[in-house]
Amino acid sequence: MLALYWLIDTILKLLLFAIIISAVASWLVAFNVINPYNNFVRTVLHTLNRIVEPLCRPVRRILPDLGGVDFSPLVVALGIEFVRRLLSELVFGVLM
């Protein structure tokens, strides 16, 4: 049971890191800090987008349009953290 918990928790942590890195990378592209026309940068951004976008797209449909600000990564990150804490409470029986 602990091995399954560890696997799920690790996957959720990696998704959380991917969401954070994707959000920071989008800011860096918006402020022209990194060049999205570079092959390596484009590959990294494309990979992050393919990981994060399926998680954020359903949330984006539900959230109201707030102009140019996208809060869907924040909502998804909070949801992932909620699931991680819920799993730890179910497995260990204590609130961490």
ZIURTA-V906509 format. One record per residue. N is the residue number from 1. SS is DSSP state (H for helix, E for strand, L for the rest). PHI is phi in whole degrees, -180 to 180 (none if undefined). PSI is psi in whole degrees, 0 to 359 (NA if undefined). Layout:
((N | SS | PHI | PSI) (N | SS | PHI | PSI))
This chain:
((1 | L | none | 320) (2 | H | -68 | 327) (3 | H | -66 | 320) (4 | H | -67 | 318) (5 | H | -61 | 315) (6 | H | -60 | 316) (7 | H | -62 | 312) (8 | H | -64 | 317) (9 | H | -64 | 320) (10 | H | -66 | 318) (11 | H | -63 | 318) (12 | H | -65 | 322) (13 | H | -63 | 317) (14 | H | -64 | 321) (15 | H | -63 | 320) (16 | H | -63 | 316) (17 | H | -64 | 321) (18 | H | -64 | 321) (19 | H | -66 | 316) (20 | H | -65 | 314) (21 | H | -64 | 321) (22 | H | -65 | 319) (23 | H | -66 | 316) (24 | H | -65 | 319) (25 | H | -64 | 322) (26 | H | -66 | 325) (27 | H | -67 | 318) (28 | H | -64 | 323) (29 | H | -69 | 318) (30 | H | -63 | 326) (31 | L | -97 | 14) (32 | L | 57 | 36) (33 | L | -84 | 321) (34 | L | -115 | 152) (35 | L | -96 | 111) (36 | L | -72 | 353) (37 | L | -88 | 352) (38 | L | -71 | 136) (39 | H | -60 | 316) (40 | H | -65 | 314) (41 | H | -63 | 318) (42 | H | -63 | 320) (43 | H | -65 | 316) (44 | H | -64 | 314) (45 | H | -63 | 320) (46 | H | -65 | 318) (47 | H | -64 | 314) (48 | H | -61 | 320) (49 | H | -64 | 321) (50 | H | -69 | 335) (51 | H | -83 | 315) (52 | H | -85 | 324) (53 | H | -59 | 318) (54 | H | -62 | 335) (55 | H | -81 | 323) (56 | H | -84 | 332) (57 | H | -58 | 313) (58 | H | -64 | 325) (59 | H | -69 | 322) (60 | H | -62 | 326) (61 | H | -68 | 328) (62 | H | -82 | 319) (63 | L | -68 | 145) (64 | L | -71 | 158) (65 | L | -72 | 121) (66 | L | -112 | 33) (67 | L | 82 | 232) (68 | L | -93 | 6) (69 | L | -99 | 128) (70 | L | -111 | 112) (71 | L | -96 | 2) (72 | H | -63 | 322) (73 | H | -62 | 325) (74 | H | -66 | 317) (75 | H | -65 | 318) (76 | H | -65 | 319) (77 | H | -63 | 318) (78 | H | -64 | 321) (79 | H | -64 | 318) (80 | H | -64 | 317) (81 | H | -65 | 323) (82 | H | -62 | 314) (83 | H | -65 | 320) (84 | H | -61 | 315) (85 | H | -70 | 323) (86 | H | -63 | 317) (87 | H | -63 | 317) (88 | H | -65 | 324) (89 | H | -69 | 322) (90 | H | -69 | 322) (91 | H | -77 | 312) (92 | H | -96 | 342) (93 | L | 78 | 8) (94 | L | -130 | 154) (95 | L | -84 | 124) (96 | L | -98 | NA))
